């Protein structure tokens, strides 16, 4: 959906995850979509839809590890998921960023 508006992308993400898009009314508190599951877990989602601003490195590395996990699905007992951990030297490990393909995330959390 490369030509879609940011609002359409937020709605599509909310639908895929079984969540609800939060309208732009000043009450968002940095979340575009919120998802509640049957067990009471809550997921806050920030959606970015931009022509620029996503580092090619993030996309490439995340794709590579996801592909590796897909290749392992035939031999692993559980369905493996690929993630990339982005750590900056000098920062606490807990402040690192984790990325994964949206399709893999939907497999885990989606509606």
Buried (B, 14 or more C-beta within 10 A) or exposed (E): EEEEEEBEBBBBBBBBBBBEBBEEEEEBEEBBBBBEEEEEEEBBBEBEBEEEEEEEEEEEBBBEBBEEBBEEEEEEEEEBBBBBEBEEEEEEEEEEEEBBBBEBBBEEBBE
